[in-house]
Amino acid sequence: MENLGEKLKMLRIDRGLTQSKMGKLLSVSQDTVSLWERSKSLPDVDVIVRICKECGVSSDWLLGIEDI
């Protein structure tokens, strides 16, 4: 089962974004994106909403509540 960090990395790579570009898209630093992808930190709720809108995924999928 994929965790949040793995899903974030997959979404970023599928969209052809670097961690830096993903950070700019979400108004966070590249270091923050790296921490999320390595499951060392979690995005705030408002950032999760932005991720879902920008990447076209549901929060239930992103958080592992349901599969696609």
SEDREN-811625 format. One record per residue: residue number from 1; y, z, x of N, C-alpha, C, O in turn. Coordinates in steps of 0.05 Angstrom, whole numbers. Layout:
<sites>
SITE, NUM, Y, Z, X, Y, Z, X, Y, Z, X, Y, Z, X
...
</sites>
This chain:
<sites>
SITE, 1, -24, 0, 17, 0, 0, 0, 25, 0, 18, 27, 15, 37
SITE, 2, 44, -17, 11, 68, -19, 27, 87, 4, 19, 90, 11, -4
SITE, 3, 100, 15, 39, 121, 35, 33, 148, 22, 31, 150, -2, 35
SITE, 4, 168, 38, 25, 195, 27, 21, 205, 12, 46, 216, -10, 44
SITE, 5, 200, 24, 69, 209, 11, 94, 197, -16, 98, 210, -35, 106
SITE, 6, 170, -18, 93, 157, -44, 96, 167, -64, 77, 170, -88, 83
SITE, 7, 173, -56, 52, 184, -74, 32, 211, -84, 39, 218, -107, 36
SITE, 8, 228, -66, 49, 255, -74, 58, 254, -94, 80, 269, -114, 80
SITE, 9, 236, -90, 99, 233, -108, 121, 224, -135, 111, 234, -156, 120
SITE, 10, 204, -135, 93, 194, -160, 82, 216, -175, 67, 218, -199, 70
SITE, 11, 231, -161, 51, 253, -174, 36, 273, -186, 55, 282, -209, 51
SITE, 12, 280, -172, 76, 300, -181, 96, 289, -206, 110, 304, -226, 112
SITE, 13, 265, -206, 119, 254, -228, 134, 250, -252, 115, 256, -275, 123
SITE, 14, 241, -248, 91, 238, -270, 71, 264, -284, 66, 264, -308, 59
SITE, 15, 286, -270, 68, 312, -282, 64, 326, -292, 89, 348, -301, 89
SITE, 16, 311, -290, 111, 321, -300, 137, 345, -285, 148, 362, -296, 162
SITE, 17, 345, -259, 142, 367, -242, 151, 359, -225, 175, 336, -216, 177
SITE, 18, 378, -221, 193, 374, -201, 215, 380, -174, 203, 391, -172, 181
SITE, 19, 373, -153, 217, 381, -126, 208, 411, -124, 206, 421, -111, 188
SITE, 20, 425, -136, 225, 454, -135, 225, 466, -148, 200, 484, -138, 187
SITE, 21, 455, -172, 193, 465, -187, 169, 458, -172, 144, 474, -171, 125
SITE, 22, 434, -160, 143, 426, -144, 120, 445, -120, 117, 453, -113, 95
SITE, 23, 451, -107, 139, 470, -85, 138, 497, -93, 128, 508, -79, 111
SITE, 24, 507, -116, 137, 533, -125, 127, 533, -131, 97, 551, -125, 83
SITE, 25, 511, -143, 88, 507, -149, 60, 508, -123, 43, 518, -123, 20
SITE, 26, 497, -101, 54, 495, -76, 39, 517, -56, 48, 517, -33, 38
SITE, 27, 535, -64, 65, 556, -46, 75, 546, -22, 90, 556, 0, 87
SITE, 28, 525, -26, 106, 515, -5, 124, 511, -17, 152, 514, -41, 155
SITE, 29, 505, -1, 171, 501, -10, 198, 473, -22, 203, 455, -17, 187
SITE, 30, 471, -37, 224, 444, -47, 233, 426, -23, 239, 402, -25, 233
SITE, 31, 437, -2, 251, 420, 21, 257, 409, 34, 232, 386, 43, 232
SITE, 32, 425, 34, 210, 416, 45, 185, 393, 29, 174, 373, 40, 164
SITE, 33, 395, 3, 174, 374, -15, 165, 348, -10, 181, 326, -8, 170
SITE, 34, 351, -7, 207, 328, -2, 225, 315, 25, 217, 290, 26, 216
SITE, 35, 331, 45, 212, 319, 71, 204, 304, 69, 178, 282, 80, 176
SITE, 36, 315, 54, 159, 300, 50, 134, 274, 36, 138, 253, 44, 128
SITE, 37, 275, 14, 154, 250, -2, 158, 229, 14, 173, 205, 8, 169
SITE, 38, 237, 33, 189, 217, 49, 204, 211, 75, 188, 197, 93, 199
SITE, 39, 220, 77, 164, 216, 100, 146, 225, 126, 159, 213, 147, 155
SITE, 40, 247, 124, 174, 259, 148, 187, 281, 159, 169, 291, 181, 173
SITE, 41, 290, 143, 150, 311, 150, 132, 308, 134, 106, 293, 114, 105
SITE, 42, 321, 143, 85, 319, 129, 59, 347, 121, 50, 366, 135, 54
SITE, 43, 349, 97, 37, 375, 89, 26, 383, 107, 3, 366, 117, -12
SITE, 44, 409, 110, -1, 420, 125, -24, 414, 108, -49, 409, 84, -48
SITE, 45, 416, 121, -72, 410, 108, -98, 428, 84, -102, 419, 63, -111
SITE, 46, 454, 86, -96, 472, 64, -100, 465, 40, -82, 468, 17, -90
SITE, 47, 454, 45, -58, 446, 24, -41, 420, 11, -51, 416, -13, -49
SITE, 48, 402, 27, -62, 377, 17, -74, 385, -3, -96, 372, -24, -99
SITE, 49, 404, 4, -112, 413, -14, -134, 424, -40, -122, 417, -61, -132
SITE, 50, 440, -39, -101, 450, -63, -88, 428, -80, -76, 428, -104, -78
SITE, 51, 408, -67, -64, 385, -81, -52, 371, -97, -74, 365, -120, -71
SITE, 52, 366, -83, -96, 352, -96, -119, 367, -120, -130, 356, -141, -135
SITE, 53, 394, -117, -133, 410, -139, -143, 411, -162, -123, 408, -185, -131
SITE, 54, 416, -156, -98, 418, -177, -77, 392, -192, -73, 392, -216, -67
SITE, 55, 370, -177, -75, 343, -189, -68, 328, -197, -93, 306, -210, -91
SITE, 56, 338, -191, -117, 325, -200, -141, 298, -186, -146, 279, -199, -156
SITE, 57, 296, -160, -140, 272, -145, -145, 278, -121, -162, 302, -113, -164
SITE, 58, 258, -110, -175, 263, -86, -191, 262, -61, -174, 248, -61, -153
SITE, 59, 275, -41, -183, 274, -15, -168, 246, -4, -171, 237, 10, -152
SITE, 60, 232, -8, -193, 205, 2, -195, 187, -10, -174, 171, 4, -162
SITE, 61, 190, -36, -169, 174, -49, -147, 182, -38, -120, 165, -31, -104
SITE, 62, 208, -37, -115, 217, -28, -89, 208, 0, -83, 202, 6, -60
SITE, 63, 208, 17, -103, 201, 45, -99, 171, 50, -102, 162, 73, -99
SITE, 64, 156, 29, -107, 127, 32, -109, 116, 43, -135, 94, 52, -137
SITE, 65, 133, 42, -156, 125, 51, -182, 107, 31, -196, 89, 38, -211
SITE, 66, 112, 5, -191, 96, -16, -203, 94, -39, -183, 111, -43, -167
SITE, 67, 73, -55, -186, 69, -79, -170, 85, -101, -183, 93, -100, -206
SITE, 68, 89, -123, -168, 103, -147, -179, 86, -159, -201, 94, -179, -213
</sites>
